[in-house]
């Protein structure tokens, strides 16, 4: 044992606790462990960086812990989870709770580590607060304080023109809900004016659904395919708006994809790109590269990210960072714990949300929320990561009353005012 370990062993002994060697072959020891109500997992610290050998004593200990019905509390990090990425190093303990020290670890909120860590709490172990405050990390978690900063203030004497204008382009026959959800989220989160360009084949449907937004028809082919000819109309409309939200429910017809690529090439305004807007970039990543220096926020799930050449498996934080830096964009990589990466290498890992968001339409609402915050004056990275936190928090509030089974994207949008109230109450 090291001198530090010897010291701690002595302190344990003074408390009446004696160490016992773990023996994977000892059935009595295993049976006693399985009868415990609480197990503290302290096999490794945060420095583990290589896989646990499958035939090792450590692997046997992990397997024994995972076979027990006891509540498992991990010290600092669940053993077998890589602290920087959330990747499982061969195998890992499934913790119900993790008590980590001084600062949260990226691996507790990213990848598989987000599930294996359970509820994470941070405790002080004596590191000077000033040193902690001065620490600059390339990856950080998003908490309420960050989201509060991302919520633009509202002028007491403001009018609708003071609170931003968003143009949403989306929709197709069979996908009329997506653009409506995007518009609803933008309105509900404070945007002053929301315009919604949709194929003329579905315009009447959108006009009936969207009471607070302003749908307008665009030329489409039979079947509701948005035509490339709509470009001049959209560019003119965008000239009077602050942000373009592009893609919800558009469909994947090549004519529509060409329109998306034309808009991305010619639009100088910030763009929030979602769903089929992202799919239009597959095989045309040079279009994204051409927007370097202009604000482009992409919101892919894992499948869409893979179509763009990304690989979120194992290390979503590293993959998101690499993509955002390479292409000069802001990437919102959606998942259990969504990762937002900026073009300068900074990464923000979300801490809110639940499985109730795993339903069609949730991403459309997030797109509207990001575009709304951006149009109201939030910085691009703040708007993206702050919206992700608010979206997840709204889902957590909604699930408290409706369960994760019953939660819908409409419920998430309806819960956004509760989120804003919480953030404002914390200021008092």
Secondary structure, 3 states (H helix, E strand, C coil): CCHHHHHHHHHHHHCCCCCCCCCCCCHHHHHHHHCCCEEEECCCCCCCCCCCCCCCHHHHHHHHHHHCCCEEEEECCCCCECCCCCCECCCCCCCCEEEEECCCCHHHCCCCHHHHCCEEEEECCCCCHHHHHHCCCCEEECCHHHHHHHCCCCCCCCCHHHHCEEEEECCCCCCHHHHHHHHHHHHHCCCCEEEEEEECCCHHHHHHHCCCCEEEEECEECCCEECHHHHHHHHHHHCCCCEEEECCCCCCCHHHHHHHHHHHHHCCCEEEECCHHHHCCCCCHHHHHCCCCCCEEECCCHHHHHHCCCCCCCCHHHHHHHHHHHHCCEEEECCCCCEEECCCCCEEECCCCCHHHCCCCHHHHHHHHHHHHHHCCCCHHHHHHHHHHHHHHHHHHHHHHHHHHHCCHHHHHHHHHHHHHHHHHCCC
